[in-house]
Amino acid sequence: MRTAVTLTALFLLAACATSSDSAAPGPEPDINIYQISRVAVGTEHDTGPVSAQFAVEVKNRLTEPLSLRRVALQSIGGGAYTLPPYSQAFNETIAPGETKRVSFWAPASVDMNTVGGANGPVTLRASLEFEAGGKKFQKVEVQNVGTMGD
């Protein structure tokens, strides 16, 4: 019994430990997420698999270069479609004060017909991995996105 209590306490201490490398080395970057593809008119109210193209825009607010290493997206809650967890690696360097956009396609699924159809809004959770000043850090964003121009 004493061993179980000791192991539980050690596990809790290890779980609560944090690394100073997980924080941004200054102001966090500004993030905007866009859906840049549209489902064709006439099929926007169909159900089934669809491909969605996304753009993620990052503004570097640091005084040193920022490297974008990975973007992971998934839909949360209800919306026009379901985006299962999807991750894309990048190796983009963003100069201080610069805004850079990366884009990629991800598989999604229209599970049920909605008023807005497949081009309607979706709430996305994005997890972005960065590196700057020899430190790796992550920023998580939740944004409601629709097709660009809507």
C-alpha positions, 0 to 999 in steps of 0.5 A, spaced: 500 500 500 505 504 501 508 503 495 502 504 491 501 511 495 509 513 493 508 511 486 502 515 485 505 521 488 511 521 484 506 520 478 503 526 480 509 530 481 512 528 474 505 530 471 505 537 474 512 538 472 513 543 466 518 545 461 521 552 460 522 551 453 514 550 452 513 558 452 514 563 447 520 567 447 516 573 447 510 575 444 506 569 441 504 570 433 498 572 431 494 566 427 488 566 422 485 560 419 481 560 412 478 555 408 480 557 401 476 551 397 469 551 396 464 545 394 461 546 387 454 549 387 449 543 386 453 538 390 454 543 396 448 539 400 450 532 398 453 528 404 459 524 404 467 525 403 470 532 401 477 535 400 477 542 404 483 546 403 486 551 408 490 557 409 494 558 416 496 565 416 502 567 421 504 574 423 511 574 427 511 579 433 518 577 435 524 580 434 527 574 431 526 569 426 520 564 427 520 557 424 513 554 423 514 546 424 507 543 424 500 545 423 494 540 426 487 542 425 480 538 427 473 541 427 470 541 434 462 542 435 457 542 430 458 545 423 458 544 415 463 538 415 467 534 420 474 535 419 478 529 423 485 530 426 489 532 421 497 534 421 501 537 416 509 538 417 512 545 415 519 548 415 517 555 414 521 561 416 518 568 418 522 574 419 520 579 425 514 583 423 512 579 417 506 575 415 506 568 412 501 564 409 501 556 408 496 552 405 494 545 405 488 540 403 485 535 408 480 530 408 473 532 411 466 529 411 459 532 410 455 527 415 449 531 414 445 536 410 445 543 413 442 550 411 449 552 409 451 546 406 458 544 405 460 551 404 457 553 411 462 555 417 466 550 421 469 551 428 476 549 428 481 547 433 488 549 431 495 547 434 501 550 431 508 548 433 514 553 432 521 554 434 524 561 435 531 562 439 532 555 440 526 554 444 520 550 441 513 552 443 506 551 441 500 555 440 493 553 440 487 557 437 480 556 436 476 559 430 470 559 426 472 559 419 468 559 413 470 559 405 474 566 403 469 571 401 463 569 405 
